[in-house]
Each structure stands twice: as structure tokens, then as C-alpha cells.
Amino acid sequence: MGKADADFIKGYIKEREKQNKILVDTRKRAIKRYFYLLDKYIKMLGTAKYSIILGHLVCVGEIIGYSHKKIKADINKVLKGTGDKK
């Protein structure tokens, strides 16, 4: 293996590490946004905007990897008062 190959592999590894860091940061921001939208959804329940916020909540939840069942379970937990706020 020549120097060019070794440099290519090092560059590839650095790029993958950078992409992984971006992915982890994006996931952290999405989780924070999810709980913000969950709280906002509960506050707006009964108004005309709650369905829009639910759509945003589902989109962010799907980015994180949550199923619709998990999102509905989180909403029910918060409504019953047993939800943990992060």
C-alpha cells in the first residue's frame, strides 16, 4: 500500500468521524426539540394549533426513530402526569 492509499484512508476515516459527530449532534438537537414540542402540544391542546404541532412532533419523533405508538404513549404519559421532563 502506497502513501497515496494511506492518505486516502486517513482522509476517509476523518470524514466518517466528522459525519458521525454531525449525526450525534443532530440527534441531540432533535431530542431536545421533541420534548419542547411535546410540552407545547400539551399546552396547545384544545386550540386550533395543536394539530400542526402534532405533525411537527411526529416528524421530529421519526427523525429520532420513535414509532407513532411511542409518540402517543409519551403524550398519554404527560397527560396523566407520569411523564418525565428532560
Backbone bond lengths (Angstrom), bond angles and torsions (degrees), N, CA, C in turn:
res aa  C-N    CA-C-N  psi(-1)  N-CA   C-N-CA  omega(-1)  CA-C   N-CA-C  phi
1 M - - - 1.446 - - 1.532 106.90 -
2 G 1.311 115.11 130.76 1.453 120.51 -177.34 1.513 112.49 -88.94
3 K 1.316 114.86 176.65 1.466 121.38 -179.81 1.521 111.45 -63.60
4 A 1.331 115.71 -37.70 1.472 119.42 179.90 1.524 110.92 -62.95
5 D 1.317 116.64 -40.60 1.466 120.66 178.73 1.527 110.87 -65.33
6 A 1.332 116.27 -42.61 1.470 120.48 -179.91 1.524 110.51 -64.54
7 D 1.323 117.24 -41.16 1.469 120.50 177.59 1.518 111.04 -64.51
8 F 1.331 116.36 -39.80 1.463 120.77 178.51 1.525 110.77 -62.13
9 I 1.323 115.86 -43.96 1.470 120.42 -179.03 1.529 110.51 -66.46
10 K 1.331 117.62 -42.09 1.469 120.59 177.74 1.525 110.73 -62.17
11 G 1.330 116.72 -42.81 1.466 120.59 177.73 1.515 111.80 -62.43
12 Y 1.336 115.62 -40.64 1.463 120.83 178.80 1.524 110.57 -63.44
13 I 1.327 116.63 -43.90 1.466 120.64 -179.73 1.522 110.65 -64.41
14 K 1.333 117.80 -42.48 1.468 120.87 178.02 1.521 111.00 -61.96
15 E 1.331 116.79 -41.61 1.465 120.81 179.61 1.526 110.86 -64.28
16 R 1.327 117.39 -41.87 1.465 120.89 178.14 1.524 111.57 -63.68
17 E 1.336 117.03 -40.17 1.466 120.75 177.84 1.524 110.31 -64.01
18 K 1.328 116.71 -40.39 1.461 121.18 178.99 1.536 110.29 -64.72
19 Q 1.331 116.97 -43.15 1.462 120.81 178.68 1.527 111.16 -65.16
20 N 1.318 117.40 -37.66 1.463 121.09 178.97 1.526 110.25 -65.42
21 K 1.343 117.12 -41.33 1.464 120.93 178.20 1.530 110.62 -62.58
22 I 1.321 116.77 -42.08 1.465 120.81 178.34 1.527 109.85 -62.79
23 L 1.321 117.01 -41.61 1.461 121.23 179.72 1.521 111.46 -63.43
24 V 1.331 117.01 -42.88 1.462 121.33 179.55 1.531 109.78 -65.08
25 D 1.334 117.31 -43.47 1.468 120.93 178.12 1.522 111.15 -62.34
26 T 1.325 116.67 -41.85 1.462 121.17 178.88 1.517 110.39 -62.86
27 R 1.318 117.12 -42.20 1.470 120.99 179.07 1.528 110.97 -63.66
28 K 1.340 117.13 -41.54 1.465 120.02 178.35 1.526 110.93 -62.59
29 R 1.335 116.46 -43.48 1.469 119.87 178.71 1.527 110.87 -64.94
30 A 1.330 116.64 -38.37 1.464 120.64 179.47 1.527 111.11 -65.31
31 I 1.323 117.08 -38.64 1.468 120.32 178.92 1.525 110.30 -65.94
32 K 1.335 116.63 -43.19 1.469 119.55 177.28 1.527 110.21 -61.39
33 R 1.330 116.74 -43.22 1.468 121.63 -179.82 1.533 110.31 -64.72
34 Y 1.336 117.01 -37.54 1.460 121.56 -179.89 1.528 110.73 -59.41
35 F 1.339 116.20 -48.66 1.462 119.15 -178.45 1.529 111.60 -70.86
36 Y 1.333 117.41 -31.32 1.465 120.53 174.33 1.529 109.97 -63.77
37 L 1.332 116.27 -46.61 1.467 120.04 -179.95 1.521 111.55 -67.80
38 L 1.319 117.56 -34.48 1.466 120.78 177.11 1.521 110.06 -61.58
39 D 1.323 116.44 -45.23 1.461 121.09 177.94 1.527 110.84 -63.98
40 K 1.320 116.12 -43.41 1.466 120.67 -179.46 1.528 110.75 -65.83
41 Y 1.330 117.27 -36.89 1.458 121.83 178.09 1.524 110.28 -60.80
42 I 1.320 116.71 -45.16 1.463 120.97 -179.62 1.531 110.15 -64.03
43 K 1.338 116.88 -40.86 1.467 119.99 179.85 1.530 112.20 -66.96
44 M 1.348 116.66 -33.29 1.463 120.58 -176.37 1.523 113.24 -91.77
45 L 1.315 116.93 0.03 1.455 120.94 -179.51 1.524 109.34 -55.66
46 G 1.301 116.15 129.09 1.454 120.41 -179.75 1.518 112.65 96.78
47 T 1.312 118.29 -6.69 1.459 121.19 175.79 1.527 108.34 -104.44
48 A 1.309 115.80 174.89 1.463 119.92 -178.29 1.527 112.47 -73.18
49 K 1.329 117.98 -19.64 1.462 120.78 -175.29 1.527 114.39 -85.38
50 Y 1.319 118.09 -10.53 1.463 118.76 -173.36 1.524 112.20 -65.39
51 S 1.320 118.51 -30.74 1.468 119.24 179.95 1.528 111.30 -70.99
52 I 1.331 117.29 -33.67 1.457 121.03 176.57 1.526 109.42 -66.57
53 I 1.328 115.82 -44.32 1.465 120.39 179.96 1.524 110.20 -65.24
54 L 1.328 117.71 -35.71 1.463 120.51 176.71 1.527 110.30 -61.83
55 G 1.324 117.15 -40.79 1.467 121.03 177.08 1.522 111.30 -60.40
56 H 1.328 116.80 -44.48 1.462 121.12 177.55 1.537 110.29 -64.02
57 L 1.313 115.63 -41.44 1.464 120.91 -179.88 1.529 110.95 -61.36
58 V 1.311 116.99 -42.85 1.460 121.12 179.40 1.531 110.58 -66.08
59 C 1.333 116.96 -41.63 1.471 120.20 179.24 1.525 111.40 -61.87
60 V 1.319 116.65 -47.14 1.463 120.60 -179.74 1.531 109.82 -66.82
61 G 1.317 116.70 -38.60 1.457 120.24 177.19 1.519 112.29 -61.84
62 E 1.333 116.86 -37.71 1.460 120.18 178.11 1.522 111.30 -69.33
63 I 1.329 117.29 -33.03 1.460 120.44 176.05 1.526 109.96 -62.30
64 I 1.327 115.69 -41.07 1.468 120.99 179.42 1.526 110.78 -70.97
65 G 1.317 116.87 -28.84 1.458 120.76 -178.47 1.512 113.25 110.80
66 Y 1.327 116.94 11.90 1.462 120.77 179.32 1.523 109.67 -80.82
67 S 1.317 115.45 142.67 1.461 120.40 175.23 1.534 108.72 -83.95
68 H 1.320 115.46 168.36 1.463 119.65 177.79 1.529 110.43 -62.70
69 K 1.323 116.30 -33.79 1.466 120.99 178.10 1.524 111.15 -62.41
70 K 1.330 116.11 -44.04 1.468 121.58 -179.56 1.526 110.25 -64.82
71 I 1.328 117.06 -40.36 1.465 120.91 179.56 1.525 109.81 -64.73
72 K 1.325 117.02 -45.55 1.473 120.35 178.24 1.526 110.66 -63.05
73 A 1.335 117.18 -37.91 1.471 120.62 178.39 1.530 110.39 -64.79
74 D 1.337 117.11 -40.43 1.470 120.41 177.12 1.523 111.23 -63.12
75 I 1.319 116.50 -41.44 1.469 120.36 178.51 1.524 109.68 -62.76
76 N 1.322 116.86 -44.97 1.468 120.17 -179.84 1.525 111.77 -64.48
77 K 1.346 117.39 -37.61 1.466 120.50 177.09 1.518 110.96 -60.33
78 V 1.332 115.78 -46.16 1.467 119.58 -178.26 1.525 110.24 -67.27
79 L 1.329 117.50 -39.06 1.464 120.35 178.87 1.519 111.79 -64.30
80 K 1.337 116.72 -35.35 1.470 120.52 179.31 1.511 111.72 -81.41
81 G 1.344 117.11 -12.22 1.445 120.19 178.29 1.510 114.39 88.63
82 T 1.333 117.31 10.61 1.455 119.62 179.65 1.517 112.06 -103.18
83 G 1.318 117.25 4.21 1.463 120.26 -179.21 1.504 112.80 -74.79
84 D 1.325 115.69 147.35 1.458 119.87 176.84 1.524 108.42 -99.78
85 K 1.300 115.48 130.63 1.457 120.90 -178.78 1.511 108.50 -93.99
86 K 1.331 115.42 134.93 1.458 120.13 179.91 1.505 109.44 -107.32
